[in-house]
């Protein structure tokens, strides 16, 4: 299916920030563009804003002057919906209200040509529901741009229950021709990004509610160890606590209050108190000219052990062996047992696995890192029975590797590990239910919310059983269904083609899976 020809008109209904951005994208792709708004003054103002942006692009050398002048002459406001009659594509970007949108499209359907596509930019409403009153719902779909639309490359192309394959493919090809990166998805709550991203916020808030760590420390660990560009507390303050919580609550309600998407009580209290983030001057953090940003917890210097024994295969943390040797720490390796790092004081340093330190005699857990060489901070957790010597040796060891160390509470799965495991699980479930392909989800999460890796890319790195095992242990310690591994994740442990992934071969994976089944029988 080919893209909509550049000679055809594209119309945008709604002259707000998003409508202006979408209009600018279509305009610079070569189309004649019409902006309509129920408020004619806003429509005219939206045209002027887009024209000014194009003019500034030319002034800065980002666009040829002749091209800019041509584009400026191809955009205008429409005085009525009837003016949109010759549009090949109409994209709606009005208020998030089902009744308003349905009434709009029912009118548009009577105006535009039979071959015209109708699209909604909704981020939270059902595309299927919006199309329910249309005589020809097959040409209706979702085109979810991300704000600011001219800058962010991702567009979710959403097929409702009645969307025709030809319409979806034509829209996909058009978005691609506009220089954007489209991803296909079914009409499920939250589409891709707003569905899959929930654990990034939820697990951070859960660690906070469990008294595991303060917001500044959790953010720092996710940034400096997990490789995420912003921490969830900082990000939700930027988005607005009311907006972020509303999306979470909408997804939760749409999935019939599944425990996988349960909202945070701590965030609800922020919203109730009016602490909405930057826009109100206070959220998780204070803002304003005199506000002092809280610092993450960073452990005081400790002496590093001179030697350690690495017991078994450290899996995702195997790269630590080389780092330890480079730092001058003598390493003895033994293949049997583990996996853990044996410290001189007989304590053990263990990669987060969904269990807690209190279950063992003398154990310190360390969190997952995107890249242990590049990580600048590592989180450690210790239980009540962990000796002071073991904790000090663990802190000193990572400090010797050049890392800042944050010691958090004894929470299962820690911070990065439980977040990544939940992202992997939700992705596996979404793929199995036909919401989107694994490749499109990875693309969406990297481009839409700037994740360092897509969830399936994480899964490939960590091994076929890593996420399942961690969530299985978490589910035992925090029952209720939130951490119960999905059937899709369970089945991934049996799929062929993963033998090269870190975390063991297929035979070991099956043995671990059978043992887990016995434990829960």
N, C-alpha and C positions, 0 to 999 in steps of 0.2 A: 504494500500500500504506500502510495506516495504522499508527500507532505502537501499541505494546502499551498496552492500557487501564490507567489509573492504579489501577483497582480490582484488577488482577492482581498477584500476588506476584512479586518478583524475588529470586533467591537468589544469594549469593556464596559460593564455596567457597575457603577460604584466608583466615585472619584476620590476615595481615601488613599492612604499611603500605599496599600497593596494594589489597588486599582491603577494608580499612577505607575507603579513599578512594572506591572504586567504590560500596560500600554507601551511603556518605553522599550521593553524587550521586543514586542511585536513590531514596533515602529522601526527599530534599528535592524530588524531582520528583513525589512523592505516592504512591509505591508502598509496600505492605507489604514489608519486607525481612527475609530470613533470612540469617544468617551461619553457615556450617558450617566446622569445622576438625577434623581428626583428633584434635587436642588440644582437648578440651572446654573446658579452662581458657582457652586462647587465644581460642576462639570467644566465650566470655562476656566476656572482657576486651576483645575487639574491639567488641562491642556497647556496652560501657561507654564506650569511647573515643569512639565516634561520638556517643553521647548527650551526653557532656560537650562535644564540639565544638559540637553544635547548641545546647546550653544557653548556651555562651559567645557564640555568634552573637546570640542573643536579648538577652543582657546588654549587648552592644555596640551594640544597635539595628540590627543587620544583618538581623534576622529578627523578625517579629511573635511576641510571647510565646505567643499561642494556637496559632499555626502550629508553633512549636517544641515545645510540649507535645504537640501531636497527633503530630508526627513521632517524638518520643521514645517514644511509646506504640506505634508501628508497626514497631519493629525488635526482633528477638529472636534468640537463638541457636538452632540446631537440634542435637538430640542425635544424629541419624543422617541419612544421605542419604535415607532413606525419608520423612523429614519434609518434603522438598522436592517432594513429589509434585504439589502444585497450582501449582507455579511456572510462569509463562509464559516466563521467561528465567532460565537459570542461567549465571553467568559464573565461570569458574575463574581463580584467581590463586594457584596453588601453585608448588612448585619447578619450575624449568626442566629437566624430565626427561621424555623422550618416553614411557618405560614407565609412569611414575607417572600422567601425564596421560591416556594411552590407557586405562589400567585404570579411572581415575575416570569417564571419559565412557562407557565400556562399561557401567558400573554405573548411571550416571545415566539412560542410555537406557532401561533397564528400569523406572525409577522414574517419570519424568515423563510427562505426557500427550503424545499424538501431535503436538499443535500447538505444543508448547513449543520454544523455540530454545535451543540449546546453544552457548556461546561460550567461547573461550579468550582470555586476555589476554597470551598469549606475545608476546615482542618479537623472538624469534630462531628459533623452531622452525617447521617447515612445518605450516601448517594442514591441508594435504592429507594429510600423513603422520599427523597426530593423528586424523584422521577415518577412516583406512583400516580400522579394525576395527569400525566402526559399521554396524548394519543399515540405518540411515536417515541417511546422511551429508549428505543435501540440506539438513537443518536446522542443520548445524554450520558455524560460521564463526569468524573472529577479530574481537575487539573490543579493539584495542590502545589502552588509555588511557596517558597520560603522567603521570609522578609529579611533584608531588602531583595526583592525579586531581580533587579538588574545585576546584583553582585553574586548572589548565591546560586550555584549551578543546578541544584537538585529540583526536580519536579516529579511528584508522585502522580502517575496516570492511573486513575482509579476506575475500575469497571464495576458498575452496579449489577444487580441481579439480571436486569434486562438489557444492559449495554451490549450492542452488537459487536462482534470481533472486528469487523471492518472499521467501525467508528473508533474503537480503541487503538487500532493500528495506525489509522490516519492521524489521530491526535499524537500518538507516540512519535511518528515520523515528523510531524510538524514541530514539536518541541525540540527534537533532535536537530532539525534544520535551523532552529533559532539559536543554536549554540549551547543549549542546556543539556543536562544529563538526565534523561527520563528513566524512571523505574516503573515497572508494571506491578500493580497490586489489586487484590480483590477488595470489595467493600466490606471491610471488617473494622471494628472499633479502633480508632487511632491510626488506621491505615498501616504504614510501616513504622515511621519514626516515632510517632506518639505512642505506639503500642510497645515497641521493643525497648524504648528508652526508659520505661517506668522504673526498672530496678536501679538504674544509675542514681536516681533520687531516693527511691524507697529504701535501699540498703544502707545508704549513708544516714538517712533519718533514723533507721532502725538501730544502727550502732550508737547513735547519739541517745536515743531513747533508752537503750540498754546500759547507759552510762559507760560506754566503751571508750569514748573520746569526745572532745569538744569539736564544734564545727570547723574551726581553723585548722586543727590537726587532721581531721578527716579529709578536708579539701587538699591539704598539702600532700598527704599520702597518695591520694588519687592522681594528683598532678605529677608529683616527683617520682613516684614508684610505678603507678599505673599508666602514665603517659597521656592522661587526659588533659586537654588544654585548659579547662576550668574545672574547679570543684563544684559539686552540686549545690552547696550552700551559697557560694558566690554567684553561681549561674541562676538559681531561682530568685535571688535578690535582684538580679538584673532583669529577669523575665517579669517578675512580679509574683509574690507568693499567692495572691488571689488567682492569677491566671494559671499558674502551674498546678495549684491544687484543684482548680476547676477541671483541667484536663485529666488529671489523675482520677478524680471522682467520676467524670464522664465515662472513662474507659472502664472503671470498676463497675459502675452501674450497667454499662452495656454488656459486660461479660457476666451479668447476673451475680454481681458481688463476689466474684472469684477471689479467694484469699491471695492469689498471685498478684493482685492489683490493689490490695487494701491500702487506703490512704493513711497518711501519717497524722496521729493525734497532735504531735508537737507542731506540725505545720498548720493544722486547723486552729490551734491556739494563737499562732502568729497572725493568721488572717482575722480571727475574732478580735484580737487586740489592736488591729489597724497597722501592724508592723508588716507592711507589704513589700519592703525592700527599698531600693534606691529611690523610687518615686515618692515614698512617704518619709524618707530620711532615716528609716530604721527597719531592718528585717532580721535575718540571722546576725547581721553585723550592723554597726552604726555607720551613718554617712553624714557628710557635711564638712564644712571647712575645718572644724576642730575635732573631728572624729579620729580616734586612734584605732587602726586596724589591729585586731588581736593576733598575736603571734602563735604559731603552732607549737605544741610541746616538743622540745628537743632535749634529749638526754645529755647530761653532763659527761665530760670525757672519762673514759675508763681504759684501763690497760688491756691491750689485745693479748690473747693467748699465743704462745710461741708455736704451738703445734696442735693439730686436731686430727681426728680420724673420721673419714667419710665412709659411712656404712651404707652399702647398697647404692642403687641408682637414684639420684636426686631428681630425676625427671626434668620438669620445667626449670629447676634451679641447678641443673648440672653444670652450667657455666660458672658457678661459684668456685669450683675446684681450681680452675685456671686463675681466677682473680685472687684466690687465697695464696697460691704459689707466687704470683707476681708481687704480692704484698709482703713476701718474705715469711709467710706462715708455713711451717712444715706440714705437709699433708700425707697421711697414710690412708690408703684406700683398701677396703675389704668388700668383696662382692656379696657376701652373705648377710642377710638381715636388713634392718632399716626399713625405709630410707631415713637417715638423719645424720647430723654432724655431731660426733662425740666430742665434748669439750673436756679440757684437762681435769676439771672438778667432777667429772663423771656425769654431769648433766647433758641433756640432749637438746639440739637445736633442730626443729622440725618445720618443714614447709606447711603452711595452713592447709588443713584437710577436712575442716568442718567439725573437728572435735575441739575439746577445751583442755587447757593445761592442767586444770584441777583433777583431771582423770588420771594423771600420771604422777610418778614420784618427784621428778625433777626435770621438767620440760619447759623450754621457751619456744613458742611458735614464731615464725617470721612470715611476712606476707608475700604474696605473689608480686612480681615486677614484670613490666613489659620487656625490659632488658636490664638484667642485673648489672651489666657493665655501665650502661648509660644512666641508670637510676641514681638520683642524688639523695634520696631519702628511703629508708626502710622502716616499716612498722614491726614492732615486736610485741608479743603478749605473754604474760606469765600468770600462773595461778597462785593461790595462797600458799601452796606447799613448795613452790619453786624457791630454791635457795638464792640468797643474795649473790653468792659467788657465781652461780650459773648465769643469772641475769646480767651481772657485770661483765662476765666473759663474752656473752652474746653481744652486748652493746659494744664492747671494745673491738670485737671481731669485725663488725660492720663499719665501725669508725675507722679501723685500719684500712678498710677498702675505700675510704674516702666518702662514706655516706653519713648523712645526718640520720639520727635514730629517734623515732618516736615510740615510746612505750605506751601501749593502750591497754584497756581492760581485757579480761579473759573472755572475749566474745568468739563464738565458733565461726570459723570462716574468715575472721578478721575483717578487712575492708575491701581491698582490691579483689581478693580471691572470691569472696561470696558475690560481689557485684558482677564479675566476669562470668561466674558459673550461672548466675540467673539470666544474664544476657544470652548466653549460649542456649540455655533451656528454653527461653521464650522464642528464640529464633527457630530452634528445632521444631517446636510445636507449631509455629506459624507456617513453616514450610510444609509440614505434614498435613496441615489443614487447607493448603492451597492458597494461603493469603498472599504469598510472594515466593520467588525463588531465593535460595540461599545467597546467590550472587547479587541479586537486586537488593536484598536486605543489607549485605555488607556495604554495597555502594551507598545506599541511603544513609547508613549510620556514619560512614566516613565523611560524606559530603554534607548531610543534613545537620548533624550535630558534632562533626569534627572529631569523631572517635579515632584513636590511633590505629585500631584494627577493627574490621568487621567481626561480629560474633563468630561466624564460621571460620574466619581466619584465626581467631583465638583458639577455637576448637582444634583446628589442624595443628597448631603449635603445641597445644597442651596434651594432646593425646585423646584417644577415643573414650576413655573411661574417666578422665580427670574430673570433669564437671559432674558426671553422674555420681561418682563416689563422694565428692564433697557435699553435694546436695542431699544424698542419702544420709550421710552423717548429720548434716544440719537438720534434716527432717526428724531424725530420732531425738535430737536435743530441743528442737522448737516445733513440736507437733502442731497440726492444724491445717496442713495442706499447702502452705505458702512455699515450702521448700521441697515438697514431694517432686521428685524428678518426673517429667512428662513421659508418656509412653513413647513419644518420638525420640527423646533422648536415650531411653532404654534401648530402642531398636538400633540407634546409631552405633551402639557398642558391638552389634553383630554384623554391621555392613562390611563389605569387602572393600579393599583399597585403602584402608587406613593403617596398614601394617608398618608403614614408614614413619608414622607420627610418633613423637616422643610419648612415653608413658607405657611402653610394653607392647608385646605382640598380641595377636588375636587370642592365642591360647590362654595367656595370663588374664586377658580381659574377660573371657568367658568364666574362668575360675572365680574371679572377683565378683562377677555378676551373680553367679550361682550362690556364692557365700552370702552376698547381700540379701538374696531372696530367702535363704534359710534363716537369716537373722530376723526377718520381718514376718516369717510364717507364724 
